[in-house]
Amino acid sequence: MEKKKGRQVGSDIRDNLVELLYFLGSSYGYDLYKKYLKVFGRVSRRSVYYHLRKGVDLGIFKIERVEDVKGDYSWGAGVRRIVYALGPAATPRASIRVKEKLSV
């Protein structure tokens, strides 16, 4: 039997995002990034957004809604937030450690 070549499909960052969304219900990218730092430690914002998009492609996450938020930002008059929730392919572990860190 020959081994398959290439990268494995799983990702620790994506699995951790599943855990966060399991307890939060739904959230947008930057909020998930801030909570990820609080619970799991170091990660780049770009990596979080990448894994959210990849997770949508794999069915792990789904886009719940897109919000246009008005405000006075340095880059313009508003921002578009994509709110994510768990998709049908998500398999959360329901870690008590994550729940405790989120409630602090």
Jmol script that loads the backbone (N, CA, C; Angstrom):
load data "model"
ATOM      1  N   MET A   1       0.837  -1.176   0.000  1.00  0.00           N
ATOM      2  CA  MET A   1       0.000   0.000   0.000  1.00  0.00           C
ATOM      3  C   MET A   1       0.888   1.248   0.000  1.00  0.00           C
ATOM      4  N   GLU A   2       0.617   2.166  -0.898  1.00  0.00           N
ATOM      5  CA  GLU A   2       1.428   3.362  -1.070  1.00  0.00           C
ATOM      6  C   GLU A   2       0.828   4.534  -0.291  1.00  0.00           C
ATOM      7  N   LYS A   3       1.702   5.325   0.351  1.00  0.00           N
ATOM      8  CA  LYS A   3       1.236   6.505   1.090  1.00  0.00           C
ATOM      9  C   LYS A   3       0.854   7.614   0.126  1.00  0.00           C
ATOM     10  N   LYS A   4      -0.167   8.380   0.491  1.00  0.00           N
ATOM     11  CA  LYS A   4      -0.559   9.530  -0.311  1.00  0.00           C
ATOM     12  C   LYS A   4       0.416  10.669  -0.090  1.00  0.00           C
ATOM     13  N   LYS A   5       0.648  11.439  -1.139  1.00  0.00           N
ATOM     14  CA  LYS A   5       1.535  12.583  -1.040  1.00  0.00           C
ATOM     15  C   LYS A   5       0.723  13.840  -0.799  1.00  0.00           C
ATOM     16  N   GLY A   6       1.376  14.840  -0.265  1.00  0.00           N
ATOM     17  CA  GLY A   6       0.719  16.128  -0.063  1.00  0.00           C
ATOM     18  C   GLY A   6       0.417  16.384   1.395  1.00  0.00           C
ATOM     19  N   ARG A   7      -0.202  17.526   1.611  1.00  0.00           N
ATOM     20  CA  ARG A   7      -0.515  17.948   2.971  1.00  0.00           C
ATOM     21  C   ARG A   7      -1.733  17.218   3.496  1.00  0.00           C
ATOM     22  N   GLN A   8      -1.755  17.029   4.805  1.00  0.00           N
ATOM     23  CA  GLN A   8      -2.930  16.428   5.417  1.00  0.00           C
ATOM     24  C   GLN A   8      -4.056  17.462   5.473  1.00  0.00           C
ATOM     25  N   VAL A   9      -5.291  17.007   5.540  1.00  0.00           N
ATOM     26  CA  VAL A   9      -6.443  17.887   5.461  1.00  0.00           C
ATOM     27  C   VAL A   9      -6.668  18.646   6.761  1.00  0.00           C
ATOM     28  N   GLY A  10      -6.393  18.070   7.904  1.00  0.00           N
ATOM     29  CA  GLY A  10      -6.673  18.678   9.199  1.00  0.00           C
ATOM     30  C   GLY A  10      -5.788  19.857   9.527  1.00  0.00           C
ATOM     31  N   SER A  11      -6.235  20.644  10.510  1.00  0.00           N
ATOM     32  CA  SER A  11      -5.486  21.810  10.960  1.00  0.00           C
ATOM     33  C   SER A  11      -5.801  22.075  12.424  1.00  0.00           C
ATOM     34  N   ASP A  12      -4.774  22.291  13.229  1.00  0.00           N
ATOM     35  CA  ASP A  12      -4.986  22.605  14.643  1.00  0.00           C
ATOM     36  C   ASP A  12      -5.710  23.932  14.806  1.00  0.00           C
ATOM     37  N   ILE A  13      -5.353  24.918  13.997  1.00  0.00           N
ATOM     38  CA  ILE A  13      -5.994  26.228  14.096  1.00  0.00           C
ATOM     39  C   ILE A  13      -7.475  26.112  13.761  1.00  0.00           C
ATOM     40  N   ARG A  14      -7.801  25.376  12.697  1.00  0.00           N
ATOM     41  CA  ARG A  14      -9.198  25.207  12.313  1.00  0.00           C
ATOM     42  C   ARG A  14      -9.964  24.450  13.396  1.00  0.00           C
ATOM     43  N   ASP A  15      -9.343  23.432  13.991  1.00  0.00           N
ATOM     44  CA  ASP A  15      -9.984  22.692  15.084  1.00  0.00           C
ATOM     45  C   ASP A  15     -10.243  23.594  16.283  1.00  0.00           C
ATOM     46  N   ASN A  16      -9.301  24.485  16.579  1.00  0.00           N
ATOM     47  CA  ASN A  16      -9.488  25.424  17.693  1.00  0.00           C
ATOM     48  C   ASN A  16     -10.601  26.424  17.396  1.00  0.00           C
ATOM     49  N   LEU A  17     -10.717  26.854  16.144  1.00  0.00           N
ATOM     50  CA  LEU A  17     -11.813  27.753  15.761  1.00  0.00           C
ATOM     51  C   LEU A  17     -13.164  27.051  15.893  1.00  0.00           C
ATOM     52  N   VAL A  18     -13.203  25.757  15.610  1.00  0.00           N
ATOM     53  CA  VAL A  18     -14.429  24.978  15.804  1.00  0.00           C
ATOM     54  C   VAL A  18     -14.823  25.000  17.279  1.00  0.00           C
ATOM     55  N   GLU A  19     -13.843  24.818  18.148  1.00  0.00           N
ATOM     56  CA  GLU A  19     -14.118  24.856  19.586  1.00  0.00           C
ATOM     57  C   GLU A  19     -14.676  26.211  20.014  1.00  0.00           C
ATOM     58  N   LEU A  20     -14.069  27.286  19.531  1.00  0.00           N
ATOM     59  CA  LEU A  20     -14.555  28.618  19.879  1.00  0.00           C
ATOM     60  C   LEU A  20     -15.993  28.821  19.409  1.00  0.00           C
ATOM     61  N   LEU A  21     -16.279  28.469  18.164  1.00  0.00           N
ATOM     62  CA  LEU A  21     -17.629  28.662  17.640  1.00  0.00           C
ATOM     63  C   LEU A  21     -18.641  27.744  18.305  1.00  0.00           C
ATOM     64  N   TYR A  22     -18.208  26.603  18.803  1.00  0.00           N
ATOM     65  CA  TYR A  22     -19.114  25.707  19.522  1.00  0.00           C
ATOM     66  C   TYR A  22     -19.685  26.414  20.757  1.00  0.00           C
ATOM     67  N   PHE A  23     -18.827  27.134  21.471  1.00  0.00           N
ATOM     68  CA  PHE A  23     -19.277  27.819  22.694  1.00  0.00           C
ATOM     69  C   PHE A  23     -19.866  29.199  22.410  1.00  0.00           C
ATOM     70  N   LEU A  24     -19.417  29.871  21.352  1.00  0.00           N
ATOM     71  CA  LEU A  24     -19.923  31.210  21.035  1.00  0.00           C
ATOM     72  C   LEU A  24     -21.212  31.181  20.221  1.00  0.00           C
ATOM     73  N   GLY A  25     -21.431  30.132  19.462  1.00  0.00           N
ATOM     74  CA  GLY A  25     -22.593  30.055  18.581  1.00  0.00           C
ATOM     75  C   GLY A  25     -22.273  30.616  17.211  1.00  0.00           C
ATOM     76  N   SER A  26     -21.999  31.900  17.132  1.00  0.00           N
ATOM     77  CA  SER A  26     -21.578  32.531  15.885  1.00  0.00           C
ATOM     78  C   SER A  26     -20.753  33.760  16.227  1.00  0.00           C
ATOM     79  N   SER A  27     -19.888  34.147  15.308  1.00  0.00           N
ATOM     80  CA  SER A  27     -19.044  35.315  15.523  1.00  0.00           C
ATOM     81  C   SER A  27     -18.378  35.694  14.207  1.00  0.00           C
ATOM     82  N   TYR A  28     -17.793  36.884  14.182  1.00  0.00           N
ATOM     83  CA  TYR A  28     -17.096  37.354  12.985  1.00  0.00           C
ATOM     84  C   TYR A  28     -15.589  37.187  13.172  1.00  0.00           C
ATOM     85  N   GLY A  29     -14.845  37.321  12.083  1.00  0.00           N
ATOM     86  CA  GLY A  29     -13.431  36.987  12.041  1.00  0.00           C
ATOM     87  C   GLY A  29     -12.556  37.670  13.080  1.00  0.00           C
ATOM     88  N   TYR A  30     -12.668  38.992  13.212  1.00  0.00           N
ATOM     89  CA  TYR A  30     -11.770  39.693  14.130  1.00  0.00           C
ATOM     90  C   TYR A  30     -12.070  39.331  15.580  1.00  0.00           C
ATOM     91  N   ASP A  31     -13.337  39.138  15.906  1.00  0.00           N
ATOM     92  CA  ASP A  31     -13.706  38.726  17.260  1.00  0.00           C
ATOM     93  C   ASP A  31     -13.162  37.324  17.553  1.00  0.00           C
ATOM     94  N   LEU A  32     -13.238  36.435  16.577  1.00  0.00           N
ATOM     95  CA  LEU A  32     -12.671  35.096  16.755  1.00  0.00           C
ATOM     96  C   LEU A  32     -11.162  35.162  16.932  1.00  0.00           C
ATOM     97  N   TYR A  33     -10.509  36.052  16.210  1.00  0.00           N
ATOM     98  CA  TYR A  33      -9.061  36.245  16.348  1.00  0.00           C
ATOM     99  C   TYR A  33      -8.704  36.673  17.773  1.00  0.00           C
ATOM    100  N   LYS A  34      -9.431  37.662  18.304  1.00  0.00           N
ATOM    101  CA  LYS A  34      -9.150  38.138  19.668  1.00  0.00           C
ATOM    102  C   LYS A  34      -9.384  37.040  20.704  1.00  0.00           C
ATOM    103  N   LYS A  35     -10.455  36.285  20.542  1.00  0.00           N
ATOM    104  CA  LYS A  35     -10.753  35.205  21.486  1.00  0.00           C
ATOM    105  C   LYS A  35      -9.752  34.056  21.342  1.00  0.00           C
ATOM    106  N   TYR A  36      -9.293  33.801  20.121  1.00  0.00           N
ATOM    107  CA  TYR A  36      -8.288  32.771  19.887  1.00  0.00           C
ATOM    108  C   TYR A  36      -7.009  33.112  20.665  1.00  0.00           C
ATOM    109  N   LEU A  37      -6.580  34.373  20.576  1.00  0.00           N
ATOM    110  CA  LEU A  37      -5.385  34.798  21.310  1.00  0.00           C
ATOM    111  C   LEU A  37      -5.556  34.594  22.806  1.00  0.00           C
ATOM    112  N   LYS A  38      -6.722  34.899  23.309  1.00  0.00           N
ATOM    113  CA  LYS A  38      -7.004  34.783  24.745  1.00  0.00           C
ATOM    114  C   LYS A  38      -6.972  33.326  25.209  1.00  0.00           C
ATOM    115  N   VAL A  39      -7.521  32.422  24.393  1.00  0.00           N
ATOM    116  CA  VAL A  39      -7.664  31.027  24.811  1.00  0.00           C
ATOM    117  C   VAL A  39      -6.458  30.175  24.433  1.00  0.00           C
ATOM    118  N   PHE A  40      -5.981  30.290  23.198  1.00  0.00           N
ATOM    119  CA  PHE A  40      -4.958  29.378  22.694  1.00  0.00           C
ATOM    120  C   PHE A  40      -3.581  30.004  22.549  1.00  0.00           C
ATOM    121  N   GLY A  41      -3.482  31.311  22.555  1.00  0.00           N
ATOM    122  CA  GLY A  41      -2.175  31.938  22.412  1.00  0.00           C
ATOM    123  C   GLY A  41      -1.924  32.454  21.017  1.00  0.00           C
ATOM    124  N   ARG A  42      -0.670  32.474  20.646  1.00  0.00           N
ATOM    125  CA  ARG A  42      -0.194  33.157  19.443  1.00  0.00           C
ATOM    126  C   ARG A  42      -0.745  32.581  18.139  1.00  0.00           C
ATOM    127  N   VAL A  43      -1.280  33.483  17.310  1.00  0.00           N
ATOM    128  CA  VAL A  43      -1.724  33.162  15.959  1.00  0.00           C
ATOM    129  C   VAL A  43      -1.807  34.474  15.191  1.00  0.00           C
ATOM    130  N   SER A  44      -1.606  34.414  13.884  1.00  0.00           N
ATOM    131  CA  SER A  44      -1.721  35.645  13.100  1.00  0.00           C
ATOM    132  C   SER A  44      -3.172  35.835  12.655  1.00  0.00           C
ATOM    133  N   ARG A  45      -3.551  37.072  12.486  1.00  0.00           N
ATOM    134  CA  ARG A  45      -4.902  37.398  12.036  1.00  0.00           C
ATOM    135  C   ARG A  45      -5.139  36.809  10.642  1.00  0.00           C
ATOM    136  N   ARG A  46      -4.135  36.893   9.797  1.00  0.00           N
ATOM    137  CA  ARG A  46      -4.233  36.357   8.443  1.00  0.00           C
ATOM    138  C   ARG A  46      -4.510  34.853   8.463  1.00  0.00           C
ATOM    139  N   SER A  47      -3.871  34.145   9.371  1.00  0.00           N
ATOM    140  CA  SER A  47      -4.067  32.703   9.478  1.00  0.00           C
ATOM    141  C   SER A  47      -5.502  32.358   9.910  1.00  0.00           C
ATOM    142  N   VAL A  48      -6.045  33.133  10.830  1.00  0.00           N
ATOM    143  CA  VAL A  48      -7.426  32.906  11.270  1.00  0.00           C
ATOM    144  C   VAL A  48      -8.386  33.099  10.096  1.00  0.00           C
ATOM    145  N   TYR A  49      -8.226  34.182   9.349  1.00  0.00           N
ATOM    146  CA  TYR A  49      -9.098  34.432   8.203  1.00  0.00           C
ATOM    147  C   TYR A  49      -8.936  33.347   7.131  1.00  0.00           C
ATOM    148  N   TYR A  50      -7.710  32.889   6.904  1.00  0.00           N
ATOM    149  CA  TYR A  50      -7.477  31.820   5.936  1.00  0.00           C
ATOM    150  C   TYR A  50      -8.237  30.564   6.335  1.00  0.00           C
ATOM    151  N   HIS A  51      -8.124  30.166   7.597  1.00  0.00           N
ATOM    152  CA  HIS A  51      -8.758  28.934   8.057  1.00  0.00           C
ATOM    153  C   HIS A  51     -10.279  29.051   8.105  1.00  0.00           C
ATOM    154  N   LEU A  52     -10.796  30.240   8.311  1.00  0.00           N
ATOM    155  CA  LEU A  52     -12.245  30.423   8.226  1.00  0.00           C
ATOM    156  C   LEU A  52     -12.724  30.203   6.791  1.00  0.00           C
ATOM    157  N   ARG A  53     -12.016  30.805   5.826  1.00  0.00           N
ATOM    158  CA  ARG A  53     -12.394  30.618   4.415  1.00  0.00           C
ATOM    159  C   ARG A  53     -12.251  29.153   3.984  1.00  0.00           C
ATOM    160  N   LYS A  54     -11.150  28.531   4.360  1.00  0.00           N
ATOM    161  CA  LYS A  54     -10.913  27.122   4.016  1.00  0.00           C
ATOM    162  C   LYS A  54     -11.970  26.234   4.677  1.00  0.00           C
ATOM    163  N   GLY A  55     -12.341  26.555   5.907  1.00  0.00           N
ATOM    164  CA  GLY A  55     -13.370  25.795   6.608  1.00  0.00           C
ATOM    165  C   GLY A  55     -14.732  25.899   5.945  1.00  0.00           C
ATOM    166  N   VAL A  56     -15.037  27.061   5.380  1.00  0.00           N
ATOM    167  CA  VAL A  56     -16.292  27.213   4.630  1.00  0.00           C
ATOM    168  C   VAL A  56     -16.260  26.299   3.404  1.00  0.00           C
ATOM    169  N   ASP A  57     -15.125  26.243   2.706  1.00  0.00           N
ATOM    170  CA  ASP A  57     -14.989  25.374   1.538  1.00  0.00           C
ATOM    171  C   ASP A  57     -15.154  23.897   1.900  1.00  0.00           C
ATOM    172  N   LEU A  58     -14.685  23.507   3.099  1.00  0.00           N
ATOM    173  CA  LEU A  58     -14.756  22.115   3.537  1.00  0.00           C
ATOM    174  C   LEU A  58     -16.077  21.768   4.220  1.00  0.00           C
ATOM    175  N   GLY A  59     -16.926  22.770   4.479  1.00  0.00           N
ATOM    176  CA  GLY A  59     -18.202  22.526   5.154  1.00  0.00           C
ATOM    177  C   GLY A  59     -18.113  22.529   6.667  1.00  0.00           C
ATOM    178  N   ILE A  60     -16.954  22.891   7.204  1.00  0.00           N
ATOM    179  CA  ILE A  60     -16.777  22.936   8.656  1.00  0.00           C
ATOM    180  C   ILE A  60     -17.456  24.173   9.228  1.00  0.00           C
ATOM    181  N   PHE A  61     -17.365  25.282   8.514  1.00  0.00           N
ATOM    182  CA  PHE A  61     -18.030  26.521   8.905  1.00  0.00           C
ATOM    183  C   PHE A  61     -19.036  26.900   7.832  1.00  0.00           C
ATOM    184  N   LYS A  62     -20.011  27.696   8.221  1.00  0.00           N
ATOM    185  CA  LYS A  62     -20.933  28.262   7.246  1.00  0.00           C
ATOM    186  C   LYS A  62     -21.048  29.754   7.513  1.00  0.00           C
ATOM    187  N   ILE A  63     -21.335  30.488   6.469  1.00  0.00           N
ATOM    188  CA  ILE A  63     -21.534  31.927   6.607  1.00  0.00           C
ATOM    189  C   ILE A  63     -22.979  32.134   7.036  1.00  0.00           C
ATOM    190  N   GLU A  64     -23.146  32.651   8.249  1.00  0.00           N
ATOM    191  CA  GLU A  64     -24.487  32.847   8.783  1.00  0.00           C
ATOM    192  C   GLU A  64     -25.140  34.100   8.214  1.00  0.00           C
ATOM    193  N   ARG A  65     -24.353  35.168   8.165  1.00  0.00           N
ATOM    194  CA  ARG A  65     -24.867  36.415   7.586  1.00  0.00           C
ATOM    195  C   ARG A  65     -23.690  37.353   7.308  1.00  0.00           C
ATOM    196  N   VAL A  66     -23.969  38.372   6.506  1.00  0.00           N
ATOM    197  CA  VAL A  66     -22.982  39.415   6.215  1.00  0.00           C
ATOM    198  C   VAL A  66     -23.585  40.724   6.687  1.00  0.00           C
ATOM    199  N   GLU A  67     -22.847  41.436   7.545  1.00  0.00           N
ATOM    200  CA  GLU A  67     -23.334  42.695   8.111  1.00  0.00           C
ATOM    201  C   GLU A  67     -22.516  43.854   7.565  1.00  0.00           C
ATOM    202  N   ASP A  68     -23.193  44.941   7.237  1.00  0.00           N
ATOM    203  CA  ASP A  68     -22.504  46.187   6.898  1.00  0.00           C
ATOM    204  C   ASP A  68     -22.624  47.101   8.105  1.00  0.00           C
ATOM    205  N   VAL A  69     -21.498  47.392   8.755  1.00  0.00           N
ATOM    206  CA  VAL A  69     -21.470  48.198   9.976  1.00  0.00           C
ATOM    207  C   VAL A  69     -20.941  49.584   9.626  1.00  0.00           C
ATOM    208  N   LYS A  70     -21.733  50.584   9.909  1.00  0.00           N
ATOM    209  CA  LYS A  70     -21.328  51.970   9.656  1.00  0.00           C
ATOM    210  C   LYS A  70     -20.469  52.463  10.820  1.00  0.00           C
ATOM    211  N   GLY A  71     -19.520  53.315  10.508  1.00  0.00           N
ATOM    212  CA  GLY A  71     -18.649  53.872  11.527  1.00  0.00           C
ATOM    213  C   GLY A  71     -17.629  54.805  10.914  1.00  0.00           C
ATOM    214  N   ASP A  72     -16.862  55.447  11.763  1.00  0.00           N
ATOM    215  CA  ASP A  72     -15.825  56.361  11.307  1.00  0.00           C
ATOM    216  C   ASP A  72     -14.471  55.684  11.503  1.00  0.00           C
ATOM    217  N   TYR A  73     -14.074  54.887  10.527  1.00  0.00           N
ATOM    218  CA  TYR A  73     -12.828  54.143  10.591  1.00  0.00           C
ATOM    219  C   TYR A  73     -11.754  54.877   9.802  1.00  0.00           C
ATOM    220  N   SER A  74     -10.501  54.561  10.069  1.00  0.00           N
ATOM    221  CA  SER A  74      -9.405  55.206   9.364  1.00  0.00           C
ATOM    222  C   SER A  74      -9.404  54.862   7.872  1.00  0.00           C
ATOM    223  N   TRP A  75     -10.007  53.750   7.498  1.00  0.00           N
ATOM    224  CA  TRP A  75     -10.016  53.328   6.103  1.00  0.00           C
ATOM    225  C   TRP A  75     -11.307  53.670   5.373  1.00  0.00           C
ATOM    226  N   GLY A  76     -12.294  54.203   6.094  1.00  0.00           N
ATOM    227  CA  GLY A  76     -13.529  54.567   5.410  1.00  0.00           C
ATOM    228  C   GLY A  76     -14.709  54.698   6.359  1.00  0.00           C
ATOM    229  N   ALA A  77     -15.893  54.698   5.786  1.00  0.00           N
ATOM    230  CA  ALA A  77     -17.109  54.966   6.553  1.00  0.00           C
ATOM    231  C   ALA A  77     -17.815  53.703   7.030  1.00  0.00           C
ATOM    232  N   GLY A  78     -17.283  52.554   6.759  1.00  0.00           N
ATOM    233  CA  GLY A  78     -17.957  51.338   7.193  1.00  0.00           C
ATOM    234  C   GLY A  78     -17.090  50.112   7.020  1.00  0.00           C
ATOM    235  N   VAL A  79     -17.630  49.008   7.471  1.00  0.00           N
ATOM    236  CA  VAL A  79     -16.918  47.737   7.395  1.00  0.00           C
ATOM    237  C   VAL A  79     -17.940  46.635   7.112  1.00  0.00           C
ATOM    238  N   ARG A  80     -17.521  45.616   6.423  1.00  0.00           N
ATOM    239  CA  ARG A  80     -18.372  44.457   6.147  1.00  0.00           C
ATOM    240  C   ARG A  80     -17.897  43.307   7.033  1.00  0.00           C
ATOM    241  N   ARG A  81     -18.797  42.801   7.862  1.00  0.00           N
ATOM    242  CA  ARG A  81     -18.488  41.683   8.747  1.00  0.00           C
ATOM    243  C   ARG A  81     -19.146  40.421   8.218  1.00  0.00           C
ATOM    244  N   ILE A  82     -18.365  39.365   8.121  1.00  0.00           N
ATOM    245  CA  ILE A  82     -18.897  38.057   7.756  1.00  0.00           C
ATOM    246  C   ILE A  82     -19.005  37.260   9.049  1.00  0.00           C
ATOM    247  N   VAL A  83     -20.219  36.879   9.404  1.00  0.00           N
ATOM    248  CA  VAL A  83     -20.470  36.153  10.643  1.00  0.00           C
ATOM    249  C   VAL A  83     -20.499  34.657  10.327  1.00  0.00           C
ATOM    250  N   TYR A  84     -19.662  33.898  11.048  1.00  0.00           N
ATOM    251  CA  TYR A  84     -19.519  32.465  10.827  1.00  0.00           C
ATOM    252  C   TYR A  84     -20.207  31.675  11.935  1.00  0.00           C
ATOM    253  N   ALA A  85     -20.658  30.474  11.583  1.00  0.00           N
ATOM    254  CA  ALA A  85     -21.216  29.514  12.533  1.00  0.00           C
ATOM    255  C   ALA A  85     -20.695  28.136  12.131  1.00  0.00           C
ATOM    256  N   LEU A  86     -20.942  27.140  12.967  1.00  0.00           N
ATOM    257  CA  LEU A  86     -20.495  25.789  12.643  1.00  0.00           C
ATOM    258  C   LEU A  86     -21.320  25.210  11.502  1.00  0.00           C
ATOM    259  N   GLY A  87     -20.647  24.515  10.607  1.00  0.00           N
ATOM    260  CA  GLY A  87     -21.304  23.868   9.478  1.00  0.00           C
ATOM    261  C   GLY A  87     -21.568  22.402   9.765  1.00  0.00           C
ATOM    262  N   PRO A  88     -22.107  21.687   8.798  1.00  0.00           N
ATOM    263  CA  PRO A  88     -22.463  20.281   9.005  1.00  0.00           C
ATOM    264  C   PRO A  88     -21.267  19.339   9.190  1.00  0.00           C
ATOM    265  N   ALA A  89     -20.106  19.706   8.703  1.00  0.00           N
ATOM    266  CA  ALA A  89     -18.929  18.835   8.808  1.00  0.00           C
ATOM    267  C   ALA A  89     -18.102  19.102  10.067  1.00  0.00           C
ATOM    268  N   ALA A  90     -18.552  20.011  10.918  1.00  0.00           N
ATOM    269  CA  ALA A  90     -17.796  20.351  12.133  1.00  0.00           C
ATOM    270  C   ALA A  90     -17.931  19.228  13.172  1.00  0.00           C
ATOM    271  N   THR A  91     -16.819  18.951  13.850  1.00  0.00           N
ATOM    272  CA  THR A  91     -16.822  17.952  14.922  1.00  0.00           C
ATOM    273  C   THR A  91     -16.180  18.550  16.169  1.00  0.00           C
ATOM    274  N   PRO A  92     -16.943  19.316  16.948  1.00  0.00           N
ATOM    275  CA  PRO A  92     -16.377  19.924  18.150  1.00  0.00           C
ATOM    276  C   PRO A  92     -16.105  18.891  19.242  1.00  0.00           C
ATOM    277  N   ARG A  93     -15.072  19.160  20.039  1.00  0.00           N
ATOM    278  CA  ARG A  93     -14.721  18.287  21.157  1.00  0.00           C
ATOM    279  C   ARG A  93     -15.377  18.749  22.447  1.00  0.00           C
ATOM    280  N   ALA A  94     -15.902  19.963  22.483  1.00  0.00           N
ATOM    281  CA  ALA A  94     -16.548  20.555  23.664  1.00  0.00           C
ATOM    282  C   ALA A  94     -15.604  20.549  24.866  1.00  0.00           C
ATOM    283  N   SER A  95     -14.425  21.107  24.687  1.00  0.00           N
ATOM    284  CA  SER A  95     -13.402  21.143  25.725  1.00  0.00           C
ATOM    285  C   SER A  95     -13.796  22.081  26.860  1.00  0.00           C
ATOM    286  N   ILE A  96     -13.750  21.564  28.071  1.00  0.00           N
ATOM    287  CA  ILE A  96     -14.079  22.358  29.265  1.00  0.00           C
ATOM    288  C   ILE A  96     -13.065  23.481  29.436  1.00  0.00           C
ATOM    289  N   ARG A  97     -11.810  23.235  29.092  1.00  0.00           N
ATOM    290  CA  ARG A  97     -10.749  24.246  29.201  1.00  0.00           C
ATOM    291  C   ARG A  97     -11.085  25.482  28.367  1.00  0.00           C
ATOM    292  N   VAL A  98     -11.581  25.268  27.156  1.00  0.00           N
ATOM    293  CA  VAL A  98     -11.940  26.389  26.284  1.00  0.00           C
ATOM    294  C   VAL A  98     -13.108  27.160  26.880  1.00  0.00           C
ATOM    295  N   LYS A  99     -14.098  26.460  27.383  1.00  0.00           N
ATOM    296  CA  LYS A  99     -15.264  27.102  27.987  1.00  0.00           C
ATOM    297  C   LYS A  99     -14.859  27.960  29.179  1.00  0.00           C
ATOM    298  N   GLU A 100     -13.969  27.449  30.011  1.00  0.00           N
ATOM    299  CA  GLU A 100     -13.505  28.197  31.184  1.00  0.00           C
ATOM    300  C   GLU A 100     -12.722  29.448  30.769  1.00  0.00           C
ATOM    301  N   LYS A 101     -11.853  29.334  29.775  1.00  0.00           N
ATOM    302  CA  LYS A 101     -11.059  30.481  29.323  1.00  0.00           C
ATOM    303  C   LYS A 101     -11.931  31.559  28.698  1.00  0.00           C
ATOM    304  N   LEU A 102     -12.999  31.175  28.000  1.00  0.00           N
ATOM    305  CA  LEU A 102     -13.895  32.139  27.384  1.00  0.00           C
ATOM    306  C   LEU A 102     -14.717  32.891  28.425  1.00  0.00           C
ATOM    307  N   SER A 103     -15.039  32.240  29.526  1.00  0.00           N
ATOM    308  CA  SER A 103     -15.886  32.880  30.540  1.00  0.00           C
ATOM    309  C   SER A 103     -15.100  33.804  31.462  1.00  0.00           C
ATOM    310  N   VAL A 104     -13.783  33.764  31.413  1.00  0.00           N
ATOM    311  CA  VAL A 104     -12.956  34.636  32.269  1.00  0.00           C
ATOM    312  C   VAL A 104     -12.934  36.035  31.768  1.00  0.00           C
TER     313      VAL A 104
END
end "model"
wireframe off; spacefill off
backbone 0.3
color backbone group
